[in-house]
């Protein structure tokens, strides 16, 4: 066969692709060389030719004689390489052929440029965490932030199962936010930074800052066993105490002697946990109460006789205890407390109680209002909320648990006027009508005789409510404006 017939029947470029893609980062002008390398190469340079030839499969089966560039428009996103190859097809017969391989340049950000682009959205983040099973502390913290407008510099808020992340466009705004949190709640934090870009010529660097904030796992109404360090610091207080308030300090009180104290930042030097939380509360009825004449703030020391609500009609077991709720409880009231007889505590948490005798088998925590609770059909007030991201990715069980926690927080507000003073409450539409109906509508009265409606229920009055201003919340539109283009 002659050369022309061989060339007509045999294609030595078979198996070599003629159309390929080249990934290019428009941020830094580098080309992606899989799996992890990014190379710098100018147009029609030797480095770019090497990069293009490495992406052609099948060249190992032929002999490459020459490679050259074919001119293309610089903005066409096309690269063309003209190749000249040789291959032996018959005995002592070598064919030579020329062809063009075309590359389509595809935009693809490198990891460094991704970080630079992300820096236009946020620069610093405050990650607030509390290692407890509920979110009542964060509901209260959210309302305090809204009242003092500490969220106005925040770009966005992302919700997680154990806390919240607050994003800011500058480090100074984030530091200001952390200082605000320190003023309202005991915490500790660690700071870290991550470099996202650098300009070696001008010696400038860009960082993203992370503030990891931890809140003590102690909540209001928790039963706490203090380590010896804090027993001595609080004047030899009995180790078994109740946390009655959480502000910029952990406020504790001995329910048997009315001794109290405050634990601030020194908590982190000798950390402790609660030995029991409100999930272990038992409901009691007060049979008798006798004041002893000692007072501590809103609390008064008293001797009380109580019985379990679950025991009514079954046995006559009574408990004699000393309580700090002497000026709050009256005979016939219902309350909740911790039953130390049937409770099992963790040995490590209860270690400070070794060698000490507990004065009573019951620790009363607060008065409850089951009669009034049944008579309330709807609330004439509501709370403002932040717009959070990440809520849609929660499981159904997590959403149901959040609803229960939020309802418990709303009940805490209804029963605690001191807690309501720390936040803003807002009117719902037709608030006056709902308020009047709840107080006077005979259909809203308790249907059974098990509980009578309590007259001393700390009702949320209309004078405490404000008109809801829509721009208090972090809306999606304000996020986009603060984030920039």
C-alpha positions as CSV (number, residue, x, y, z in Angstrom):
1,X,0.0,0.0,0.0
2,X,1.1,3.5,-0.8
3,X,1.4,6.2,1.8
4,X,-1.8,8.0,0.8
5,X,-3.8,4.7,1.1
6,X,-2.4,4.0,4.5
7,X,-3.2,7.5,5.7
8,X,-6.8,7.1,4.4
9,X,-7.3,3.8,6.3
10,X,-5.4,4.4,9.5
11,X,-6.0,7.2,12.0
12,X,-3.1,7.4,14.5
13,X,-5.0,10.0,16.6
14,X,-7.7,7.6,17.5
15,X,-8.1,7.4,21.3
16,X,-6.7,10.9,21.8
17,X,-9.4,13.4,23.0
18,X,-9.8,16.5,20.9
19,X,-12.0,18.6,23.3
20,X,-11.0,19.0,27.0
21,X,-11.7,21.4,29.9
22,X,-9.2,23.5,31.8
23,X,-10.2,24.8,35.2
24,X,-9.0,28.4,36.0
25,X,-9.5,30.5,39.1
26,X,-10.5,34.0,38.2
27,X,-9.5,35.2,41.6
28,X,-5.8,34.4,41.5
29,X,-5.4,33.4,37.8
30,X,-4.1,29.9,38.5
31,X,-5.0,26.7,36.8
32,X,-6.2,23.6,38.6
33,X,-4.0,20.5,38.3
34,X,-5.8,17.6,40.0
35,X,-6.0,16.5,42.6
36,X,-4.9,19.3,44.8
37,X,-2.3,21.5,42.9
38,X,-2.9,25.0,41.5
39,X,-0.2,26.3,39.1
40,X,0.6,29.8,37.8
41,X,0.9,30.0,34.1
42,X,0.7,32.9,31.5
43,X,-1.2,32.5,28.2
44,X,0.9,30.7,25.6
45,X,3.7,30.0,28.1
46,X,5.8,26.9,28.5
47,X,4.2,26.2,31.9
48,X,0.7,26.3,30.4
49,X,1.8,24.1,27.5
50,X,3.1,21.5,30.0
51,X,-0.2,21.7,31.9
52,X,-2.3,21.2,28.7
53,X,-0.2,18.3,27.5
54,X,-0.5,16.5,30.9
55,X,-4.3,16.5,30.5
56,X,-4.3,14.7,27.2
57,X,-4.7,11.0,27.6
58,X,-3.4,8.6,24.9
59,X,-0.1,10.4,24.1
60,X,1.9,7.6,25.7
61,X,1.0,5.4,22.8
62,X,2.4,7.8,20.2
63,X,5.6,9.8,19.7
64,X,5.1,13.5,20.2
65,X,7.2,15.4,17.7
66,X,6.0,19.0,18.1
67,X,3.4,21.1,20.0
68,X,2.6,24.7,19.3
69,X,-0.1,27.3,20.2
70,X,-2.9,28.3,17.8
71,X,-3.9,31.9,18.4
72,X,-7.3,32.5,20.0
73,X,-9.1,35.6,21.2
74,X,-7.9,36.3,24.9
75,X,-11.6,36.6,26.1
76,X,-12.9,33.6,24.2
77,X,-12.2,31.1,27.0
78,X,-10.6,28.8,24.5
79,X,-7.1,27.3,24.3
80,X,-5.9,25.5,21.1
81,X,-2.8,23.4,20.9
82,X,-1.5,22.0,17.6
83,X,0.2,18.6,18.0
84,X,2.4,16.7,15.6
85,X,2.7,13.0,16.4
86,X,4.2,9.8,14.9
87,X,3.3,6.1,15.2
88,X,4.4,2.8,13.6
89,X,1.4,1.2,11.9
90,X,2.9,-1.6,9.8
91,X,6.3,-3.2,9.8
92,X,8.8,-0.4,9.3
93,X,6.0,2.0,8.4
94,X,5.8,5.2,10.4
95,X,3.0,7.7,10.0
96,X,3.0,11.3,11.0
97,X,-0.1,13.4,11.6
98,X,-1.1,16.9,12.8
99,X,-4.3,17.8,14.7
100,X,-5.6,20.4,17.1
101,X,-6.8,19.9,20.7
102,X,-9.2,22.5,22.0
103,X,-9.6,23.4,25.7
104,X,-12.6,25.2,27.2
105,X,-11.5,27.3,30.1
106,X,-14.0,26.8,33.0
107,X,-14.1,29.2,36.0
108,X,-13.4,27.4,39.3
109,X,-12.5,29.1,42.6
110,X,-9.6,27.8,44.5
111,X,-9.9,27.3,48.3
112,X,-8.0,30.5,49.1
113,X,-10.2,32.6,46.9
114,X,-13.2,31.0,48.4
115,X,-12.1,32.3,51.8
116,X,-11.4,35.8,50.4
117,X,-15.0,35.9,48.9
118,X,-16.4,34.6,52.1
119,X,-14.7,37.5,54.0
120,X,-17.1,39.9,52.3
121,X,-19.9,38.3,54.4
122,X,-18.4,38.0,57.8
123,X,-15.1,38.5,59.5
124,X,-15.7,37.4,63.1
125,X,-18.1,34.9,64.7
126,X,-19.2,34.5,68.3
127,X,-20.1,30.9,69.0
128,X,-22.2,30.7,72.2
129,X,-22.6,27.2,73.8
130,X,-24.1,25.7,76.9
131,X,-23.9,22.0,77.6
132,X,-27.5,21.4,78.8
133,X,-30.4,19.5,77.3
134,X,-32.7,22.5,76.9
135,X,-32.5,26.0,75.4
136,X,-34.3,28.1,78.1
137,X,-31.1,30.0,78.8
138,X,-30.8,31.0,75.1
139,X,-34.4,32.1,75.0
140,X,-33.8,34.4,77.9
141,X,-30.5,35.6,76.4
142,X,-32.1,36.3,73.0
143,X,-34.7,38.6,74.7
144,X,-32.0,40.4,76.7
145,X,-30.0,41.0,73.4
146,X,-33.1,42.3,71.7
147,X,-34.0,44.6,74.6
148,X,-30.5,46.2,74.6
149,X,-30.2,46.1,70.8
150,X,-26.9,44.3,71.0
151,X,-27.7,42.5,67.7
152,X,-27.8,45.5,65.4
153,X,-24.2,44.9,64.1
154,X,-24.9,41.2,63.6
155,X,-25.0,40.0,60.0
156,X,-26.8,36.7,60.7
157,X,-27.6,34.2,63.4
158,X,-27.3,30.5,63.0
159,X,-28.9,28.0,65.4
160,X,-27.4,24.8,66.5
161,X,-28.6,22.1,68.9
162,X,-26.4,23.4,71.8
163,X,-26.2,27.1,71.1
164,X,-26.1,30.0,68.6
165,X,-23.5,31.5,66.3
166,X,-23.5,35.3,65.8
167,X,-21.7,36.6,62.7
168,X,-20.2,40.1,62.3
169,X,-18.5,42.1,59.5
170,X,-15.7,43.4,61.8
171,X,-13.8,42.1,64.8
172,X,-14.5,45.2,66.8
173,X,-18.3,44.6,66.6
174,X,-17.8,41.0,67.7
175,X,-15.6,42.0,70.7
176,X,-18.3,44.6,71.7
177,X,-20.9,41.8,71.6
178,X,-18.7,39.5,73.7
179,X,-18.3,42.3,76.3
180,X,-22.1,42.7,76.4
181,X,-22.6,39.0,77.1
182,X,-20.0,39.1,79.9
183,X,-22.0,41.9,81.5
184,X,-25.2,39.8,81.6
185,X,-24.1,36.2,82.1
186,X,-21.0,34.4,83.5
187,X,-18.9,33.0,80.7
188,X,-15.5,32.2,79.5
189,X,-14.2,32.4,75.9
190,X,-11.3,31.5,73.7
191,X,-10.1,33.4,70.6
192,X,-8.7,31.9,67.4
193,X,-8.0,33.3,64.0
194,X,-7.6,31.8,60.6
195,X,-5.6,33.5,57.7
196,X,-7.7,33.8,54.5
197,X,-5.3,35.9,52.4
198,X,-1.9,37.7,52.4
199,X,-0.2,40.4,50.4
200,X,3.5,39.8,50.9
201,X,4.5,43.0,49.0
202,X,2.6,45.3,51.3
203,X,2.9,42.9,54.3
204,X,-0.8,42.9,55.0
205,X,-2.9,39.8,56.1
206,X,-6.6,39.1,56.4
207,X,-8.0,36.9,59.1
208,X,-11.3,35.5,60.2
209,X,-11.8,35.5,64.0
210,X,-13.7,33.0,66.1
211,X,-14.8,33.6,69.7
212,X,-15.7,30.3,71.4
213,X,-18.0,31.2,74.3
214,X,-19.0,28.8,77.0
215,X,-21.9,29.3,79.5
216,X,-21.9,27.4,82.8
217,X,-24.2,24.4,82.7
218,X,-26.2,25.8,85.6
219,X,-29.7,27.1,85.2
220,X,-32.4,28.7,87.3
221,X,-34.1,26.3,89.8
222,X,-31.2,23.7,89.6
223,X,-30.1,21.9,92.7
224,X,-26.4,22.3,93.1
225,X,-23.8,20.8,95.4
226,X,-21.0,23.3,95.9
227,X,-17.3,22.2,96.1
228,X,-15.4,23.1,99.2
229,X,-13.7,26.0,97.6
230,X,-17.0,27.9,97.2
231,X,-18.3,26.7,100.5
232,X,-15.4,28.5,102.2
233,X,-15.7,31.6,99.9
234,X,-19.4,31.9,100.8
235,X,-18.8,31.8,104.6
236,X,-19.1,28.1,105.2
237,X,-22.4,27.7,103.5
238,X,-24.1,24.3,103.4
239,X,-23.0,22.6,100.1
240,X,-26.6,21.7,98.9
241,X,-28.0,24.9,97.5
242,X,-30.5,26.1,94.9
243,X,-29.7,28.4,92.0
244,X,-32.5,31.0,92.1
245,X,-31.2,33.4,89.5
246,X,-28.7,33.5,86.6
247,X,-27.3,37.0,85.7
248,X,-23.7,38.1,85.5
249,X,-23.3,35.8,88.5
250,X,-24.7,32.4,89.6
251,X,-27.0,33.3,92.5
252,X,-27.4,30.5,95.0
253,X,-29.3,30.2,98.3
254,X,-29.3,27.6,101.1
255,X,-33.0,26.7,101.4
256,X,-32.5,25.3,105.0
257,X,-30.7,28.3,106.5
258,X,-31.3,31.2,104.0
259,X,-27.6,31.8,103.6
260,X,-26.9,33.0,100.1
261,X,-24.1,34.1,97.8
262,X,-22.9,34.9,94.3
263,X,-20.5,33.0,92.1
264,X,-19.0,35.0,89.2
265,X,-16.0,34.4,87.0
266,X,-14.3,32.3,89.7
267,X,-16.7,29.5,88.8
268,X,-14.3,28.4,86.0
269,X,-11.5,27.8,88.6
270,X,-13.4,24.9,90.1
271,X,-16.3,24.0,87.9
272,X,-19.3,22.0,89.0
273,X,-22.6,20.8,87.6
274,X,-26.1,20.7,88.9
275,X,-27.1,17.5,90.7
276,X,-30.7,17.8,89.6
277,X,-32.7,19.9,87.2
278,X,-36.4,20.7,86.7
279,X,-37.0,17.4,84.9
280,X,-36.8,15.8,88.3
281,X,-39.2,18.1,90.1
282,X,-42.1,16.6,92.1
283,X,-45.4,18.3,92.7
284,X,-46.4,18.9,96.4
285,X,-49.3,20.4,98.3
286,X,-48.6,22.7,101.2
287,X,-50.4,21.6,104.3
288,X,-48.9,24.0,106.8
289,X,-46.4,26.9,106.8
290,X,-44.8,28.6,109.8
291,X,-42.5,31.6,109.4
292,X,-39.2,31.7,111.5
293,X,-38.5,35.4,111.2
294,X,-35.4,35.3,109.0
295,X,-35.4,37.1,105.6
296,X,-33.0,37.3,102.6
297,X,-34.3,39.6,99.9
298,X,-37.6,38.3,98.7
299,X,-37.2,35.0,100.6
300,X,-38.2,34.2,104.1
301,X,-37.3,31.1,106.2
302,X,-40.1,28.9,107.3
303,X,-41.0,25.4,108.4
304,X,-43.4,23.7,106.0
305,X,-45.5,20.5,106.0
306,X,-46.1,19.1,102.6
307,X,-47.3,15.9,100.8
308,X,-46.9,14.6,97.3
309,X,-49.8,15.3,95.0
310,X,-49.5,11.8,93.7
311,X,-50.1,10.4,97.2
312,X,-53.4,12.2,97.8
313,X,-56.1,9.7,98.2
314,X,-53.7,6.8,98.6
315,X,-51.7,7.4,101.8
316,X,-51.2,10.0,104.4
317,X,-47.4,10.4,104.1
318,X,-46.2,13.9,105.0
319,X,-42.9,15.6,104.9
320,X,-41.6,18.2,107.3
321,X,-39.1,20.5,105.7
322,X,-37.5,23.9,106.0
323,X,-37.8,26.2,103.0
324,X,-36.8,29.7,101.8
325,X,-40.3,30.3,100.3
326,X,-42.0,31.2,103.6
327,X,-43.5,34.5,102.3
328,X,-44.6,33.0,99.0
329,X,-46.3,29.7,100.1
330,X,-49.6,29.4,102.0
331,X,-51.6,26.4,103.2
332,X,-53.4,24.8,100.3
333,X,-50.9,26.0,97.6
334,X,-49.2,23.7,95.2
335,X,-45.5,23.8,94.6
336,X,-42.7,21.8,93.1
337,X,-39.5,20.5,94.7
338,X,-36.8,17.9,94.7
339,X,-37.6,14.6,96.4
340,X,-34.3,13.5,97.9
341,X,-35.7,10.2,99.2
342,X,-36.4,8.7,95.7
343,X,-33.6,10.5,93.9
344,X,-30.3,9.0,92.8
345,X,-27.4,11.4,92.3
346,X,-24.1,11.0,90.5
347,X,-21.3,10.2,93.1
348,X,-18.8,12.7,91.6
349,X,-21.3,15.6,91.7
350,X,-22.5,14.7,95.2
351,X,-19.0,14.2,96.7
352,X,-19.0,17.5,98.7
353,X,-21.9,16.1,100.7
354,X,-19.8,13.2,102.2
355,X,-20.0,13.3,106.0
356,X,-22.8,15.8,106.0
357,X,-26.5,15.2,107.1
358,X,-29.2,16.7,104.8
359,X,-31.7,18.5,107.1
360,X,-34.7,17.5,105.1
361,X,-36.0,14.9,102.5
362,X,-37.6,17.6,100.3
363,X,-36.2,20.8,98.8
364,X,-39.0,23.1,97.7
365,X,-38.2,25.2,94.6
366,X,-41.2,27.4,93.6
367,X,-45.0,27.9,93.8
368,X,-47.1,26.7,90.9
369,X,-50.5,27.8,89.6
370,X,-52.3,24.8,88.1
371,X,-55.7,26.4,88.5
372,X,-54.8,29.6,86.7
373,X,-52.9,27.7,84.1
374,X,-56.0,25.8,83.1
375,X,-58.1,28.9,82.9
376,X,-55.8,30.7,80.4
377,X,-57.0,30.0,76.9
378,X,-54.7,32.3,75.0
379,X,-52.0,34.9,75.8
380,X,-52.5,38.6,75.2
381,X,-48.7,39.1,74.8
382,X,-45.8,37.7,72.8
383,X,-42.1,38.0,72.5
384,X,-40.0,39.3,69.6
385,X,-37.7,36.8,67.9
386,X,-34.5,36.9,65.9
387,X,-34.4,35.4,62.4
388,X,-32.2,32.4,62.6
389,X,-30.6,30.1,60.0
390,X,-30.4,26.4,60.4
391,X,-33.9,25.9,61.9
392,X,-35.2,24.2,58.7
393,X,-32.5,21.4,59.0
394,X,-33.7,20.3,62.5
395,X,-35.3,16.9,63.0
396,X,-38.9,16.7,64.0
397,X,-38.0,15.5,67.5
398,X,-35.7,18.5,68.0
399,X,-38.4,20.9,66.9
400,X,-40.9,19.4,69.3
401,X,-38.4,19.6,72.2
402,X,-37.8,23.3,71.3
403,X,-41.6,24.0,71.4
404,X,-41.8,22.4,74.9
405,X,-38.8,24.5,76.1
406,X,-40.2,27.7,74.7
407,X,-43.6,27.0,76.3
408,X,-41.8,26.5,79.7
409,X,-39.9,29.7,79.2
410,X,-43.2,31.6,78.5
411,X,-44.7,30.1,81.7
412,X,-41.6,31.2,83.7
413,X,-42.2,34.8,82.4
414,X,-45.9,34.6,83.5
415,X,-45.0,33.5,87.0
416,X,-41.9,35.7,87.6
417,X,-42.4,39.5,87.5
418,X,-38.7,40.0,88.2
419,X,-37.8,38.0,85.1
420,X,-40.2,40.1,83.0
421,X,-38.4,43.2,84.0
422,X,-35.3,42.1,82.2
423,X,-36.9,41.8,78.8
424,X,-39.6,43.5,76.5
425,X,-43.1,42.0,76.2
426,X,-45.3,43.1,73.3
427,X,-49.0,43.2,72.7
428,X,-50.7,40.8,70.3
429,X,-53.6,42.1,68.1
430,X,-56.7,42.6,70.3
431,X,-54.6,42.3,73.4
432,X,-57.2,44.3,75.5
433,X,-60.0,42.0,74.4
434,X,-58.1,38.8,75.2
435,X,-56.9,40.2,78.6
436,X,-60.5,41.0,79.6
437,X,-61.8,37.7,78.4
438,X,-59.2,35.7,80.4
439,X,-60.1,37.6,83.6
440,X,-63.9,37.7,83.4
441,X,-65.1,35.1,80.8
442,X,-67.0,32.4,82.8
443,X,-66.3,29.9,80.0
444,X,-62.6,30.2,80.8
445,X,-63.0,29.1,84.4
446,X,-61.7,25.8,85.7
447,X,-64.1,23.0,84.8
448,X,-63.2,20.6,87.6
449,X,-62.9,21.1,91.3
450,X,-59.4,19.6,91.7
451,X,-57.7,23.1,91.6
452,X,-59.1,26.5,92.5
453,X,-57.9,29.5,90.5
454,X,-55.1,31.2,92.5
455,X,-55.8,34.9,93.3
456,X,-52.1,35.8,93.8
457,X,-51.1,34.7,90.2
458,X,-48.7,37.4,89.0
459,X,-50.7,38.4,85.9
460,X,-49.0,40.1,83.0
461,X,-50.7,43.5,83.0
462,X,-51.3,45.6,79.9
463,X,-49.1,48.3,81.4
464,X,-46.1,46.0,81.0
465,X,-46.6,45.5,77.3
466,X,-45.3,47.5,74.4
467,X,-46.4,47.9,70.8
468,X,-44.3,45.5,68.6
469,X,-41.9,47.4,66.3
470,X,-41.1,45.2,63.3
471,X,-37.6,46.5,62.7
472,X,-36.4,45.1,66.0
473,X,-35.8,41.7,64.5
474,X,-33.0,40.7,62.2
475,X,-34.8,40.3,58.9
476,X,-33.4,38.7,55.8
477,X,-33.5,42.1,54.0
478,X,-31.4,43.8,56.7
479,X,-28.9,40.9,56.6
480,X,-28.4,41.4,52.9
481,X,-27.9,45.1,53.3
482,X,-25.4,44.7,56.0
483,X,-23.5,41.9,54.2
484,X,-23.0,44.1,51.1
485,X,-22.9,43.0,47.5
